[in-house]
Amino acid sequence: MKKKEPIELSLGEYLFLTQKFEFMSAAQAKELPSYIINTKNDNCERIVRLAIEKELNKTEQDYISDKFFNLMNVSQISKKYGVSRQSVYRSLQRASDKLYNCLKYVYCCGFTLINPPENFEEIISNIKRRNLF
């Protein structure tokens, strides 16, 4: 039997398809990395928002939103809702634990298996660093 030679392609020989399954032009192919990153970021944002909406009760949603998206501290949140700082802290901890348990696998699969996040705050800071919110 004749030994088969591996096929070699140079970078210029790759063909990419658009979402409509049409061949991309060279100009469109240059936009591909940006498209992939933007799509990944959009999906990540959608997953985080869905997890917050589906996994947390209304109070936890409000506190998480104020802390991570409105950048309020525990004292500001407690004044806003007329509850003790300890109550806010406990609710934030409960919500963070729920979200961490819900999102850690998505995060690992979508971003890295080498260095998974330690907690929900780390997931949020990584997402913010990528300018997703």
LUMMILUM-193434 format. One record per atom (N, C-alpha, C): x, y, z. Coordinates in steps of 0.001 Angstrom, whole numbers, plus 500000, padded with zeros to 6 digits. Layout:
% LUMMILUM-193434
@east:X north:Y up:Z $
...
END
This chain:
% LUMMILUM-193434
@east:500827 north:498831 up:500000 $
@east:500000 north:500000 up:500000 $
@east:500879 north:501244 up:500000 $
@east:500479 north:502239 up:499255 $
@east:501244 north:503469 up:499130 $
@east:501022 north:504348 up:500361 $
@east:502124 north:504880 up:500899 $
@east:502047 north:505753 up:502069 $
@east:501459 north:507097 up:501654 $
@east:500465 north:507563 up:502419 $
@east:499822 north:508841 up:502108 $
@east:500606 north:509981 up:502736 $
@east:500792 north:511025 up:501981 $
@east:501460 north:512224 up:502471 $
@east:500424 north:513133 up:503124 $
@east:500790 north:513755 up:504227 $
@east:499828 north:514691 up:504850 $
@east:499608 north:515901 up:503950 $
@east:498429 north:516420 up:504016 $
@east:498095 north:517614 up:503242 $
@east:498577 north:518824 up:504028 $
@east:499227 north:519725 up:503344 $
@east:499683 north:520952 up:503988 $
@east:498972 north:522133 up:503363 $
@east:498528 north:523021 up:504196 $
@east:497883 north:524246 up:503730 $
@east:498643 north:525437 up:504281 $
@east:498797 north:526428 up:503469 $
@east:499362 north:527675 up:503972 $
@east:498210 north:528529 up:504480 $
@east:498529 north:529581 up:505224 $
@east:497493 north:530437 up:505794 $
@east:496570 north:530983 up:504726 $
@east:497095 north:531344 up:503578 $
@east:496285 north:531898 up:502501 $
@east:495349 north:530904 up:501858 $
@east:495524 north:529627 up:502145 $
@east:494692 north:528612 up:501505 $
@east:493445 north:528236 up:502297 $
@east:493323 north:528736 up:503514 $
@east:492133 north:528435 up:504298 $
@east:490938 north:529193 up:503739 $
@east:489818 north:528530 up:503704 $
@east:488581 north:529170 up:503261 $
@east:487621 north:529198 up:504433 $
@east:487011 north:530323 up:504648 $
@east:486041 north:530459 up:505719 $
@east:484687 north:530757 up:505107 $
@east:483639 north:530334 up:505805 $
@east:482282 north:530566 up:505335 $
@east:481603 north:531608 up:506204 $
@east:480745 north:532401 up:505601 $
@east:479935 north:533348 up:506350 $
@east:478815 north:532583 up:507035 $
@east:478002 north:533284 up:507816 $
@east:476865 north:532630 up:508465 $
@east:475852 north:532112 up:507444 $
@east:475882 north:532664 up:506257 $
@east:474979 north:532210 up:505187 $
@east:475636 north:531120 up:504341 $
@east:476762 north:530579 up:504792 $
@east:477510 north:529531 up:504107 $
@east:478002 north:529961 up:502723 $
@east:478395 north:531209 up:502635 $
@east:479031 north:531715 up:501427 $
@east:480507 north:531897 up:501740 $
@east:481373 north:531768 up:500723 $
@east:482798 north:531944 up:500959 $
@east:483088 north:533387 up:501322 $
@east:483968 north:533565 up:502321 $
@east:484341 north:534911 up:502753 $
@east:485410 north:535482 up:501832 $
@east:485315 north:536765 up:501648 $
@east:486376 north:537454 up:500921 $
@east:487562 north:537618 up:501859 $
@east:488700 north:538017 up:501334 $
@east:489885 north:538232 up:502168 $
@east:489608 north:539292 up:503226 $
@east:488879 north:540342 up:502862 $
@east:488553 north:541411 up:503816 $
@east:487663 north:540874 up:504941 $
@east:486679 north:540036 up:504583 $
@east:485803 north:539468 up:505602 $
@east:486580 north:538530 up:506529 $
@east:487515 north:537776 up:505969 $
@east:488295 north:536831 up:506774 $
@east:489151 north:537559 up:507806 $
@east:489600 north:538778 up:507491 $
@east:490390 north:539552 up:508450 $
@east:489545 north:539943 up:509657 $
@east:488242 north:540025 up:509475 $
@east:487329 north:540395 up:510561 $
@east:486965 north:539192 up:511442 $
@east:487348 north:537993 up:511024 $
@east:486944 north:536776 up:511723 $
@east:487362 north:536732 up:513198 $
@east:488626 north:537034 up:513548 $
@east:488981 north:536991 up:514985 $
@east:488129 north:537940 up:515828 $
@east:487890 north:539120 up:515317 $
@east:487053 north:540081 up:516036 $
@east:485636 north:539543 up:516194 $
@east:485107 north:538947 up:515159 $
@east:483761 north:538370 up:515203 $
@east:483687 north:537259 up:516254 $
@east:484685 north:536396 up:516284 $
@east:484693 north:535280 up:517230 $
@east:484728 north:535801 up:518670 $
@east:485586 north:536768 up:518944 $
@east:485697 north:537320 up:520301 $
@east:484413 north:538035 up:520695 $
@east:483854 north:538822 up:519801 $
@east:482606 north:539532 up:520105 $
@east:481467 north:538559 up:520363 $
@east:481392 north:537496 up:519586 $
@east:480348 north:536488 up:519779 $
@east:480518 north:535793 up:521126 $
@east:481751 north:535458 up:521473 $
@east:482031 north:534819 up:522762 $
@east:481628 north:535749 up:523908 $
@east:481977 north:537025 up:523796 $
@east:481626 north:537993 up:524834 $
@east:480116 north:538154 up:524955 $
@east:479422 north:538232 up:523823 $
@east:477961 north:538349 up:523840 $
@east:477320 north:537134 up:524504 $
@east:477827 north:535949 up:524188 $
@east:477290 north:534728 up:524793 $
@east:477549 north:534692 up:526294 $
@east:478720 north:535128 up:526700 $
@east:479049 north:535155 up:528125 $
@east:478122 north:536100 up:528874 $
@east:477919 north:537278 up:528328 $
@east:477025 north:538247 up:528966 $
@east:475610 north:537682 up:529073 $
@east:475144 north:537046 up:528013 $
@east:473804 north:536468 up:528006 $
@east:473687 north:535377 up:529080 $
@east:474701 north:534544 up:529221 $
@east:474673 north:533451 up:530197 $
@east:474672 north:534001 up:531626 $
@east:475500 north:535014 up:531886 $
@east:475548 north:535596 up:533233 $
@east:474210 north:536240 up:533577 $
@east:473669 north:537007 up:532661 $
@east:472372 north:537660 up:532926 $
@east:471264 north:536623 up:533124 $
@east:471284 north:535561 up:532335 $
@east:470288 north:534498 up:532479 $
@east:470429 north:533801 up:533831 $
@east:471658 north:533540 up:534251 $
@east:471885 north:532900 up:535554 $
@east:471367 north:533779 up:536690 $
@east:471626 north:535074 up:536602 $
@east:471144 north:536000 up:537634 $
@east:469621 north:535993 up:537661 $
@east:469007 north:536029 up:536501 $
@east:467545 north:536064 up:536402 $
@east:466890 north:534774 up:536878 $
@east:467468 north:533637 up:536556 $
@east:466820 north:532349 up:536835 $
@east:467221 north:531711 up:538173 $
@east:468411 north:532021 up:538660 $
@east:468911 north:531334 up:539853 $
@east:468744 north:532118 up:541150 $
@east:468508 north:533426 up:541048 $
@east:468441 north:534253 up:542256 $
@east:467031 north:534768 up:542496 $
@east:466692 north:534973 up:543773 $
@east:465406 north:535606 up:544066 $
@east:465538 north:537113 up:543809 $
@east:464443 north:537836 up:543910 $
@east:464416 north:539264 up:543567 $
@east:465391 north:540080 up:544418 $
@east:465434 north:539814 up:545704 $
@east:466345 north:540547 up:546587 $
@east:467788 north:540305 up:546188 $
@east:468137 north:539044 up:545969 $
@east:469508 north:538712 up:545567 $
@east:469858 north:539357 up:544226 $
@east:468910 north:539356 up:543294 $
@east:469138 north:540008 up:542003 $
@east:469442 north:541492 up:542188 $
@east:468630 north:542149 up:543022 $
@east:468827 north:543584 up:543267 $
@east:470191 north:543859 up:543886 $
@east:470561 north:543085 up:544897 $
@east:471823 north:543308 up:545589 $
@east:473015 north:543040 up:544662 $
@east:472954 north:541951 up:543905 $
@east:474051 north:541630 up:542969 $
@east:474165 north:542721 up:541906 $
@east:473035 north:543151 up:541398 $
@east:473029 north:544208 up:540385 $
@east:473651 north:545488 up:540934 $
@east:473243 north:545868 up:542140 $
@east:473792 north:547080 up:542741 $
@east:475289 north:546946 up:543026 $
@east:475700 north:545800 up:543539 $
@east:477111 north:545629 up:543898 $
@east:478016 north:545562 up:542667 $
@east:477677 north:544734 up:541689 $
@east:478603 north:544489 up:540587 $
@east:478371 north:545362 up:539359 $
@east:477145 north:545782 up:539131 $
@east:476878 north:546565 up:537920 $
@east:476734 north:548055 up:538220 $
@east:476217 north:548386 up:539415 $
@east:476104 north:549793 up:539810 $
@east:477246 north:550219 up:540731 $
@east:478128 north:549263 up:541066 $
@east:479333 north:549508 up:541863 $
@east:479056 north:550157 up:543223 $
@east:477993 north:549678 up:543871 $
@east:477660 north:550175 up:545204 $
@east:478317 north:549273 up:546248 $
@east:478662 north:549857 up:547404 $
@east:479199 north:549030 up:548485 $
@east:478055 north:548561 up:549389 $
@east:478377 north:547704 up:550348 $
@east:477365 north:547107 up:551221 $
@east:476597 north:548179 up:551999 $
@east:477295 north:549190 up:552477 $
@east:476618 north:550264 up:553226 $
@east:475601 north:550994 up:552356 $
@east:475973 north:551305 up:551137 $
@east:475055 north:551990 up:550229 $
@east:473834 north:551129 up:549916 $
@east:474060 north:549845 up:549715 $
@east:472946 north:548931 up:549423 $
@east:472022 north:548836 up:550629 $
@east:472587 north:548731 up:551833 $
@east:471742 north:548606 up:553032 $
@east:470903 north:549861 up:553242 $
@east:471469 north:551033 up:552988 $
@east:470702 north:552280 up:553099 $
@east:469603 north:552340 up:552045 $
@east:469922 north:551920 up:550823 $
@east:468953 north:551969 up:549724 $
@east:467717 north:551134 up:550040 $
@east:467906 north:549951 up:550630 $
@east:466787 north:549043 up:550882 $
@east:466301 north:549058 up:552330 $
@east:466960 north:549843 up:553194 $
@east:466529 north:549944 up:554583 $
@east:466703 north:548669 up:555377 $
@east:467798 north:547964 up:555129 $
@east:468095 north:546722 up:555849 $
@east:469499 north:546831 up:556446 $
@east:469835 north:545894 up:557310 $
@east:471157 north:545937 up:557946 $
@east:472254 north:545535 up:556949 $
@east:473454 north:545996 up:557244 $
@east:474606 north:545634 up:556423 $
@east:474825 north:544123 up:556467 $
@east:474600 north:543524 up:557634 $
@east:474782 north:542083 up:557781 $
@east:473809 north:541317 up:556881 $
@east:472578 north:541802 up:556795 $
@east:471580 north:541169 up:555934 $
@east:472008 north:541244 up:554455 $
@east:472507 north:542407 up:554058 $
@east:472983 north:542577 up:552682 $
@east:474167 north:541644 up:552425 $
@east:475101 north:541619 up:553354 $
@east:476279 north:540783 up:553208 $
@east:475894 north:539307 up:553065 $
@east:474977 north:538826 up:553922 $
@east:474537 north:537425 up:553844 $
@east:473852 north:537129 up:552525 $
@east:472986 north:538052 up:552066 $
@east:472292 north:537855 up:550793 $
@east:473276 north:537846 up:549626 $
@east:474249 north:538745 up:549671 $
@east:475265 north:538771 up:548613 $
@east:476091 north:537485 up:548609 $
@east:476427 north:537001 up:549787 $
@east:477200 north:535761 up:549885 $
@east:476404 north:534576 up:549334 $
@east:475126 north:534499 up:549711 $
@east:474256 north:533426 up:549216 $
@east:474134 north:533503 up:547688 $
@east:473901 north:534712 up:547177 $
@east:473753 north:534908 up:545733 $
@east:475054 north:534580 up:545006 $
@east:476166 north:535015 up:545571 $
@east:477465 north:534724 up:544955 $
@east:477727 north:533227 up:544899 $
@east:477409 north:532531 up:545975 $
@east:477595 north:531078 up:545997 $
@east:476721 north:530389 up:544956 $
@east:475465 north:530809 up:544850 $
@east:474559 north:530227 up:543843 $
@east:475098 north:530449 up:542438 $
@east:475509 north:531684 up:542166 $
@east:475997 north:532013 up:540826 $
@east:477320 north:531319 up:540525 $
@east:478178 north:531230 up:541505 $
@east:479445 north:530529 up:541301 $
@east:479181 north:529075 up:540941 $
@east:478310 north:528419 up:541700 $
@east:478006 north:527014 up:541419 $
@east:477345 north:526836 up:540063 $
@east:476595 north:527821 up:539637 $
@east:475920 north:527754 up:538350 $
@east:476875 north:528051 up:537190 $
@east:477776 north:529005 up:537365 $
@east:478592 north:529501 up:536253 $
@east:479995 north:528913 up:536163 $
@east:480466 north:528237 up:537181 $
@east:481858 north:527790 up:537156 $
@east:482128 north:526827 up:535994 $
@east:481169 north:525994 up:535654 $
@east:481398 north:525041 up:534565 $
@east:481358 north:525733 up:533208 $
@east:480449 north:526674 up:533059 $
@east:480389 north:527455 up:531821 $
@east:481689 north:528216 up:531644 $
@east:482145 north:528817 up:532717 $
@east:483386 north:529587 up:532670 $
@east:484557 north:528690 up:532281 $
@east:484655 north:527543 up:532928 $
@east:485773 north:526633 up:532638 $
@east:485744 north:526158 up:531195 $
@east:484590 north:525792 up:530719 $
@east:484489 north:525283 up:529351 $
@east:484693 north:526381 up:528322 $
@east:484222 north:527569 up:528627 $
@east:484307 north:528630 up:527648 $
@east:485587 north:529431 up:527682 $
@east:486367 north:529342 up:528752 $
@east:487516 north:530225 up:528857 $
@east:488809 north:529469 up:529127 $
@east:488865 north:528711 up:530180 $
@east:490115 north:528015 up:530485 $
@east:489854 north:526860 up:531442 $
@east:490579 north:525796 up:531257 $
@east:490535 north:524690 up:532208 $
@east:491798 north:524677 up:533057 $
@east:492759 north:525507 up:532695 $
@east:494038 north:525528 up:533389 $
@east:493942 north:526287 up:534702 $
@east:493230 north:527408 up:534691 $
@east:493174 north:528268 up:535866 $
@east:491735 north:528686 up:536134 $
@east:490893 north:527783 up:536632 $
@east:489490 north:528146 up:536860 $
@east:489353 north:529188 up:537970 $
@east:488268 north:529954 up:537949 $
@east:488069 north:530979 up:538969 $
@east:487809 north:530356 up:540335 $
@east:488121 north:531114 up:541359 $
@east:487922 north:530641 up:542728 $
@east:486539 north:530955 up:543270 $
@east:485914 north:532037 up:542774 $
@east:484608 north:532430 up:543288 $
@east:483895 north:533317 up:542269 $
@east:482662 north:533694 up:542577 $
@east:481856 north:534503 up:541661 $
@east:482488 north:535868 up:541410 $
@east:483062 north:536469 up:542437 $
@east:483681 north:537783 up:542270 $
@east:484792 north:537730 up:541226 $
@east:485549 north:536635 up:541197 $
@east:486621 north:536485 up:540210 $
@east:486045 north:536340 up:538799 $
@east:484937 north:535619 up:538676 $
@east:484275 north:535499 up:537376 $
@east:483846 north:536882 up:536892 $
@east:483196 north:537645 up:537766 $
@east:482733 north:538992 up:537395 $
@east:483915 north:539889 up:537032 $
@east:484987 north:539845 up:537812 $
@east:486131 north:540715 up:537496 $
@east:486765 north:540324 up:536174 $
@east:486818 north:539030 up:535863 $
@east:487340 north:538586 up:534565 $
@east:486446 north:539072 up:533425 $
@east:485153 north:539005 up:533640 $
@east:484206 north:539454 up:532616 $
@east:484337 north:540958 up:532426 $
@east:484433 north:541706 up:533526 $
@east:484577 north:543164 up:533418 $
@east:485875 north:543530 up:532709 $
@east:486936 north:542780 up:532986 $
@east:488224 north:543044 up:532346 $
@east:488101 north:542891 up:530832 $
@east:487210 north:542021 up:530402 $
@east:486978 north:541819 up:528969 $
@east:485948 north:542810 up:528420 $
@east:485488 north:543730 up:529270 $
@east:484512 north:544770 up:528878 $
@east:483199 north:544172 up:528355 $
@east:482683 north:543180 up:529061 $
@east:481424 north:542566 up:528648 $
@east:480220 north:543311 up:529191 $
@east:480404 north:544045 up:530289 $
@east:479285 north:544806 up:530870 $
@east:479633 north:546255 up:530843 $
END
